[in-house]
């Protein structure tokens, strides 16, 4: 497993929610959200630390907010990722201290091509970087002194950094740097020397800002790691947005996929560069999976809380070693009637809970080929999976527009006699440990197995129809249960008879299903 986070020296699959931007101002709101995240069965919460609160006066630090977040996570048994809202938050500099905002000459904002300042601090001034670095290190030192129980598992450095409103800083100091020959490191990366325009052509402005932001952040990370031994990453506002104009459709200078190698070159101390994914189409996900899941741990700090989004994430866990995922705005999940989950978020949350339930198996087997994603897309009523010694057929509860769909199987057990999930997208995770042992979790699907052994076995009379095949599955046992804190599977319910005559089914409320097959059945 190519993991970002560890707890007690063991890989930790982080699945949870990020609170809303301003939630960390209020201890009452933090308590409410953290409580719900725990009740949802998730294991991590991400919350911002605001530079303006940490350093209300220059050189004087107040750790009350940091302590409040750590204490709340402890109370609820959650791991915590701290988000440093320092120089940049979404390409702007709104969370910097008041004393910086009032001293624009010492801490200049970037200027657009028409000379108008934008609300983004320029990355080209040592005083700004030094101030951010000092505050960040103060926070890291405080966390290190109060984190013996490993409540905090990681730090996000800045938030979607870069410049909004301009592709680069056109101020006098930045302009002079832009006209100079690129550094040796950039020339080595690009394979040629010259000015930024000579080396990068039409992309020169954005590349100039990418490199400047990357080296700015890298020094902060380098210094922070001397104070605190935890993974540090930065997140990315995707460059695949709308018209894809830097500084307009996304912050110029961020580690967007097309310039990710350049950013990594400049920010080599980062443990990961992590995309915030609010797009859902498969083509874009293919690009992101390849780019961000390649050399470093692949983690999604902000995921659109939708059923299709979480389906893509489940697929990435199995196929691209996604090592953690958080929905954004966890507060929204407790805004329903009576503090419950709003109906339009319920299915997305179920998908996240599937990953949480399967986390011990993800931590154990990711990258081994033993994890399989169950993902239903439009026009798809079933999914074929080759497990090696078994063929698996996934039958979804909805035909999803598949005109060739077989009749939907609906029988489960007495507790789900009137249960219907035909309106939901089928999604989940299967772990096949081998030797006939399967673990399943998810919603709106059932697994039908066909043991391999030649075409004669596959065409035998008992395999000739779903009705006969599902009643001829050679089970040793089928159970429902959960994994405890040690990663041991604990049985809660046993299935047999009618409950097994229509395949191995899953629902969001049945936890993890374990099916053990009799691998000696055909030895007679």
C-alpha positions, -999 to +999 in steps of 0.1 A: +000+000+000+014+034-011+001+052+020+003+088+032-009+083+068+003+060+095-009+053+130+013+034+154+036+027+125+009+009+105-006+022+072-039+040+079-066+044+053-082+078+061-118+081+053-138+110+066-150+145+061-135+180+059-154+207+078-166+238+061-142+268+057-154+288+087-165+259+111-132+260+130-140+295+143-167+279+165-161+252+192-198+245+192-199+239+155-168+217+157-184+196+184-215+190+163-197+181+132-171+159+148-198+140+167-217+133+135-185+122+116-179+097+144-216+085+144-213+080+106-186+054+113-158+074+096-123+076+111-109+110+103-119+147+102-100+175+085-103+210+099-085+243+092-062+263+114-064+300+106-032+320+105-051+351+116-061+334+149-028+316+154-008+349+152-031+378+160-001+400+167+032+395+149+054+371+168+027+363+194+011+329+190-023+317+203-028+279+201-064+279+215-079+270+182-054+242+175-060+228+210-098+230+206-096+209+174-072+183+188-093+180+220-125+175+201-110+148+179-098+130+210-132+132+226-148+115+196-120+090+189-112+105+155-079+111+138-073+147+127-057+163+096-049+200+102-053+223+072-029+253+074-048+283+060-017+304+056-006+325+027-032+310+003-067+296+006-083+289-028-059+312-045-066+341-022-051+354+010-081+360+031-069+341+062-037+360+068-035+381+099-049+416+101-014+431+106-003+417+073-033+429+054-026+464+067+010+464+056+008+459+018+042+474+012+060+448+034+037+419+023+027+428-013-002+414-031+003+402-067-006+426-094-024+418-126-012+429-161-032+461-158-014+470-125-044+463-102-035+443-071-054+410-066-063+394-032-034+369-034-001+375-018+028+374-042+051+344-038+082+365-047+088+383-014+111+368+013+093+387+041+060+370+033+075+335+031+095+341+063+064+352+082+043+322+070+072+298+077+076+311+113+039+308+121+037+273+105+067+261+125+051+275+157+020+255+150+040+223+141+061+226+173+029+230+194+014+199+177+045+179+183+045+187+220+009+176+224+004+147+199+018+117+218-014+098+211-012+105+174-045+123+172-031+145+144-019+123+115-010+148+088-008+185+079-020+202+047+003+231+038-018+260+024-051+253+006-054+252-031-024+277-034-018+300-063-030+334-077-066+342-086-072+371-110-039+369-128-017+342-143+014+357-127+025+387-106+032+416-129+046+438-102+080+454-107+100+428-086+082+399-102+085+413-137+123+416-133+125+379-122+103+369-151+127+385-176+157+367-162+171+334-173+155+305-155+173+288-127+196+258-133+170+236-117+143+247-141+166+245-170+175+209-161+138+201-158+129+217-191+160+204-209+169+239-222+179+273-208+167+309-215+141+333-202+107+319-190+091+328-223+119+313-243+117+280-224+080+277-219+064+297-246+027+304-241+027+287-208+055+309-194+033+330-171+018+299-154+050+280-153+067+310-137+040+311-110+040+273-105+077+273-098+075+303-075+047+289-055+063+254-053+097+266-040+078+290-016+059+261-001+089+238-002+108+259+022+079+261+046+075+223+045+113+217+049+113+239+080+080+224+094+094+189+092+123+199+115+096+206+141+071+179+134+075+143+120+042+140+102+033+137+065+027+170+048+009+176+015-007+204-004-040+202-023-049+213-058-078+232-074-081+212-107-068+227-139-095+208-158-122+234-149-143+252-175-121+270-201-089+260-183-075+296-180-050+300-152-059+327-127-095+326-140-108+291-139-083+279-113-055+295-093-024+300-114+006+284-097-012+253-083+000+218-090-024+211-119-020+179-137-004+194-169+024+211-147+025+186-119+061+174-127+074+210-125+056+216-092+071+184-078+105+194-089+102+227-069+085+212-039+104+180-033+099+180+005+061+174+001+050+139+008+021+142-016+003+165-039-034+159-037-063+169-060-096+182-048-120+165-071-154+180-079-156+167-114-173+133-121-167+123-157-145+092-163-122+109-188-111+135-162-108+108-135-085+088-158-062+118-162-062+125-124-057+089-115-026+087-138-012+120-127-017+120-089-016+083-083+017+077-100+048+084-080+035+096-046+006+085-023-027+093-039-051+110-015-083+131-022-087+158+006-119+171-009-144+150-029-178+162-042-203+145-019-222+127-047-231+091-055-212+091-088-181+108-072-179+082-045-183+054-070-152+068-089-133+070-056-141+033-048-128+024-083-096+044-076-091+026-043-091-008-060-073+002-092-051+032-084-042+027-048-061+057-035-050+058+001-076+081+016-106+103+008-126+130+025-159+146+015-159+184+017-183+202+040-191+174+064-213+200+082-239+195+054-243+159+063-261+168+095-284+195+081-314+172+075-346+169+095-338+165+132-301+168+125-301+137+102-285+132+068-302+151+040-317+127+015-296+140-014-264+132+005-275+098+019-263+076-010-229+094-011-224+089+026-232+052+023-204+049-003-179+065+021-191+042+049-184+012+027-148+023+025-147+028+062-160-007+069-135-022+045-106-001+057-088-029+075-088-050+043-077-020+022-048-014+046-039-051+044-043-058+007-042-026-014-018-031-043-019-069-040-046-075-066-070-088-040-094-057-041-121-054-067-143-023-072-180-028-079-191+002-099-223+006-118-225+031-146-253+041-171-266+013-193-251-013-170-271-040-151-242-064-144-204-066-140-181-094-148-151-100-124-124-127-129-112-137-094-088-163-108-104-195-096-139-181-097-159-161-121-180-134-104-211-119-118-224-088-101-261-083-105-273-047-098-306-039-082-314-015-111-310-021-148-298+015-151-311+016-187-296-017-198-321-031-224-304-065-222-308-068-184-319-100-168-348-099-143-337-082-111-333-105-081-349-090-050-352-116-022-329-111+008-339-118+044-369-110+066-353-078+078-351-066+042-383-081+030-397-048+018-364-031+013-358-015-021-326+000-034-335+000-071-331+038-073-295+037-062-263+033-082-247-001-073-213+004-057-190-013-033-158-032-027-149-069-028-118-084-013-110-119-024-083-133+000-081-165-021-089-201-012-126-193-014-129-165+011-147-133-001-155-101+018-181-077+004-196-043+013-217-018-005-252-013-018-275-023-046-258-054-058-253-091-053-225-115-062-231-148-081-201-171-083-192-196-109-162-219-100-137-223-128-128-258-141-135-260-178-164-253-200-180-286-191-184-275-155-197-241-166-223-257-189-234-284-164-272-285-157-269-269-123-252-239-139-276-235-168-298-209-151-295-183-124-323-201-105-303-234-104-268-218-101-276-196-071-290-226-053-260-247-061-233-224-046-210-245-024-209-223+006-192-233+039-207-202+055-220-167+048-220-142+076-225-105+083-201-087+106-176-059+112-139-055+118-128-045+152-099-022+161-074-050+158-086-058+122-103-090+133-136-099+116-164-103+142-196-122+131-229-106+139-254-125+117-253-159+099-272-165+066-285-197+051-315-211+033-337-186+015-313-158+025-287-174+002-307-187-027-303-156-048-267-148-045-245-130-019-263-096-014-252-065+004-271-035+018-257-004+035-269-016+069-255-051+069-218-042+074-193-065+058-204-098+043-180-127+044-186-157+022-165-189+025-167-213-004-160-250-002-130-253-025-130-291-022-166-295-034-155-308-069-129-332-055-154-359-048 
